């Protein structure tokens, strides 16, 4: 039995779930490593390869639009956003980081669909490389856990319909 102050364990059983992944190609070595780690973790959590859709887009600013297109298809239990934004010498870093993050959040809230945001925002390439594997795995876990949580909070179709008599 769980104590009042103890959080319940996460449900990380990915069996039967469908997950969509949008990977930005900018800083492709890092984003490819994020995707590789994410895909490996999804498989370890029980997802079949056929239940995972991976698409790529040019950069982090394009990720939210692709997520929205996947969300509109209503075929996935959760989505994953993968990207890498590295600070440069101009304000462009803040613009891309803020707008991509806000776009990911808007899609999740608009569609009521969990989206694991693993768009890295780092000061330099070394920080990105240091995080790429762990953040890819974390994104897979977040997607599965949140898909299961949202499913558990939704009313069953059979129970939510009124008895006509």
C-alpha positions as CSV (number, residue, x, y, z in Angstrom):
1,X,0.0,0.0,0.0
2,X,1.3,3.5,-0.9
3,X,1.6,6.0,1.9
4,X,0.0,9.4,1.7
5,X,3.4,11.0,1.1
6,X,4.7,8.4,-1.3
7,X,4.2,9.0,-5.1
8,X,2.7,6.0,-7.0
9,X,5.0,4.2,-9.3
10,X,5.1,5.2,-12.9
11,X,3.4,2.9,-15.4
12,X,6.2,2.4,-18.0
13,X,4.6,-0.5,-19.9
14,X,4.6,0.6,-23.5
15,X,2.9,-2.5,-24.8
16,X,0.2,-1.6,-27.3
17,X,0.9,2.2,-27.3
18,X,1.6,4.2,-30.4
19,X,4.2,6.9,-30.2
20,X,5.1,9.6,-32.8
21,X,8.5,11.2,-32.8
22,X,9.5,14.4,-34.5
23,X,13.2,14.9,-34.9
24,X,14.8,18.2,-36.0
25,X,17.8,17.7,-38.3
26,X,19.7,20.8,-37.2
27,X,22.7,19.7,-35.1
28,X,22.0,16.3,-36.6
29,X,24.7,14.3,-34.8
30,X,23.0,15.2,-31.5
31,X,19.4,14.8,-32.7
32,X,20.2,11.4,-34.3
33,X,21.7,10.3,-30.9
34,X,18.6,11.5,-29.1
35,X,16.4,9.5,-31.5
36,X,18.6,6.4,-31.2
37,X,18.4,6.5,-27.4
38,X,14.6,7.2,-27.5
39,X,13.9,4.4,-29.9
40,X,16.0,1.9,-27.9
41,X,14.2,2.9,-24.7
42,X,10.7,2.6,-26.3
43,X,11.6,-0.9,-27.5
44,X,12.8,-1.7,-24.0
45,X,9.5,-0.5,-22.6
46,X,7.6,-2.9,-24.8
47,X,6.7,-0.9,-27.9
48,X,6.7,-2.7,-31.2
49,X,8.8,-1.0,-34.0
50,X,5.6,-0.8,-36.0
51,X,3.9,1.3,-33.3
52,X,6.5,4.0,-33.6
53,X,6.5,6.7,-36.3
54,X,9.6,8.9,-36.7
55,X,9.6,11.9,-39.0
56,X,12.3,14.6,-39.4
57,X,12.0,18.3,-39.9
58,X,14.7,20.9,-40.7
59,X,15.0,22.5,-37.2
60,X,13.4,23.1,-33.8
61,X,11.0,25.8,-35.1
62,X,9.4,23.3,-37.4
63,X,8.9,20.6,-34.7
64,X,5.6,22.0,-33.4
65,X,3.9,22.1,-36.8
66,X,4.9,18.5,-37.5
67,X,3.6,17.5,-34.0
68,X,0.3,19.3,-34.7
69,X,0.0,17.3,-38.0
70,X,0.6,14.1,-36.1
71,X,-1.9,15.1,-33.4
72,X,-4.6,15.8,-36.0
73,X,-4.3,12.3,-37.3
74,X,-5.3,11.0,-33.8
75,X,-3.3,7.8,-34.2
76,X,-0.8,8.2,-31.4
77,X,-1.1,7.9,-27.6
78,X,1.9,10.3,-27.1
79,X,4.4,12.3,-29.1
80,X,8.1,13.1,-28.6
81,X,9.9,16.3,-29.7
82,X,13.6,15.9,-30.4
83,X,15.9,18.8,-31.2
84,X,19.1,20.6,-30.2
85,X,19.5,24.4,-29.9
86,X,23.0,25.6,-29.0
87,X,23.5,29.2,-27.9
88,X,25.3,31.4,-30.4
89,X,26.3,35.0,-30.3
90,X,22.9,36.5,-31.2
91,X,19.4,36.6,-29.9
92,X,18.4,33.8,-32.3
93,X,19.0,31.2,-29.6
94,X,16.3,32.7,-27.3
95,X,13.9,33.1,-30.1
96,X,14.2,29.5,-31.3
97,X,14.3,28.0,-27.8
98,X,11.2,30.0,-26.6
99,X,9.1,29.6,-29.7
100,X,9.7,25.9,-30.2
101,X,9.0,25.2,-26.5
102,X,5.8,27.3,-26.5
103,X,4.7,25.6,-29.7
104,X,5.2,22.1,-28.3
105,X,3.2,23.1,-25.2
106,X,0.4,24.6,-27.3
107,X,0.0,21.4,-29.4
108,X,-0.1,19.2,-26.2
109,X,-2.7,21.4,-24.6
110,X,-4.8,21.9,-27.7
111,X,-5.0,18.2,-28.5
112,X,-4.9,16.8,-24.9
113,X,-2.0,14.7,-26.1
114,X,1.1,14.1,-24.0
115,X,4.3,15.4,-25.7
116,X,7.7,14.6,-24.2
117,X,9.8,17.7,-25.0
118,X,13.5,16.7,-25.5
119,X,14.5,19.8,-27.5
120,X,17.9,20.4,-25.8
121,X,18.9,24.0,-25.1
122,X,22.6,24.2,-24.3
123,X,25.4,26.7,-24.1
124,X,27.7,24.6,-26.3
125,X,28.1,21.3,-28.2
126,X,29.8,19.6,-25.3
127,X,26.8,20.1,-23.1
128,X,24.5,18.8,-25.9
129,X,26.6,15.7,-26.4
130,X,26.7,15.1,-22.6
131,X,22.9,15.1,-22.5
132,X,21.9,13.4,-25.8
133,X,21.6,9.8,-24.6
134,X,20.0,10.4,-21.2
135,X,17.5,12.9,-22.6
136,X,16.5,10.6,-25.4
137,X,15.8,7.8,-23.0
138,X,14.0,10.2,-20.6
139,X,11.7,11.3,-23.5
140,X,10.7,7.8,-24.2
141,X,9.8,7.2,-20.5
142,X,7.9,10.4,-20.2
143,X,5.9,9.6,-23.4
144,X,4.9,6.2,-22.1
145,X,4.2,7.3,-18.5
146,X,2.1,10.2,-19.6
147,X,0.2,8.2,-22.2
148,X,-0.7,5.7,-19.5
149,X,-1.6,8.4,-17.1
150,X,-3.9,10.2,-19.6
151,X,-5.6,6.9,-20.5
152,X,-6.2,6.2,-16.8
153,X,-7.8,9.6,-16.3
154,X,-10.2,9.3,-19.2
155,X,-13.7,7.8,-18.6
156,X,-14.3,4.4,-20.1
157,X,-16.6,4.7,-23.2
158,X,-18.9,2.0,-21.9
159,X,-19.3,3.6,-18.4
160,X,-19.7,7.2,-19.6
161,X,-22.7,6.5,-21.8
162,X,-26.1,6.8,-20.2
163,X,-28.3,3.8,-20.1
164,X,-31.3,4.6,-22.4
165,X,-33.8,3.0,-20.0
